[in-house]
Amino acid sequence: MKAREIENILITATNNLNDFTDTISTVFPESKTQICVVHQIRKACKYVVPKDKSNFLQI
């Protein structure tokens, strides 16, 4: 992104790949990083007991 002359990023949404968040904050120290909501839900699903999973996933 720096090679394309991007000077600053205000916010990024990532899937929290290893070191990706750290790299962004190193190159763009003013930026804020947020994990994608879809990825947060998927990650939380592993902690929901199977009988409650259908209720958890309903919107």
C-alpha positions as CSV (number, residue, x, y, z in Angstrom):
1,M,0.0,0.0,0.0
2,K,2.9,2.3,0.7
3,A,4.2,1.6,-2.8
4,R,0.9,2.9,-4.1
5,E,1.4,6.1,-2.2
6,I,-1.2,5.6,0.4
7,E,-0.2,7.9,3.3
8,N,-2.6,6.9,6.0
9,I,-5.3,4.4,6.8
10,L,-7.9,5.3,9.4
11,I,-9.4,1.9,10.0
12,T,-8.8,-1.6,8.8
13,A,-11.0,-4.7,9.1
14,T,-9.1,-7.9,9.1
15,N,-9.6,-11.6,9.7
16,N,-6.7,-11.4,12.2
17,L,-4.2,-13.3,10.2
18,N,-0.9,-13.9,12.1
19,D,1.1,-10.7,12.3
20,F,-1.2,-8.9,9.8
21,T,-2.5,-6.5,12.5
22,D,1.0,-5.9,13.8
23,T,2.3,-5.1,10.3
24,I,-0.5,-2.6,9.6
25,S,0.1,-0.8,12.9
26,T,3.9,-0.7,12.2
27,V,3.5,0.8,8.8
28,F,0.4,2.9,9.6
29,P,0.7,3.7,13.3
30,E,-2.3,6.0,13.4
31,S,-4.7,3.3,12.1
32,K,-7.2,1.4,14.1
33,T,-7.8,-2.3,13.4
34,Q,-11.0,-4.2,13.9
35,I,-11.6,-7.9,13.4
36,C,-14.3,-8.6,10.8
37,V,-17.7,-9.4,12.4
38,V,-18.2,-12.5,10.3
39,H,-14.8,-13.9,11.6
40,Q,-15.7,-13.0,15.2
41,I,-19.0,-14.9,14.9
42,R,-17.2,-17.9,13.3
43,K,-14.6,-17.9,16.1
44,A,-17.3,-17.6,18.8
45,C,-19.2,-20.6,17.4
46,K,-16.6,-23.1,18.7
47,Y,-17.5,-22.1,22.2
48,V,-21.3,-22.7,21.8
49,V,-22.6,-26.1,22.7
50,P,-24.1,-28.0,19.8
51,K,-27.7,-27.9,21.1
52,D,-27.6,-24.0,21.3
53,K,-25.8,-23.4,18.0
54,S,-28.9,-23.0,15.8
55,N,-30.3,-20.3,18.3
56,F,-26.9,-18.6,18.4
57,L,-26.7,-18.3,14.6
58,Q,-30.2,-16.9,14.1
59,I,-30.4,-13.2,13.4
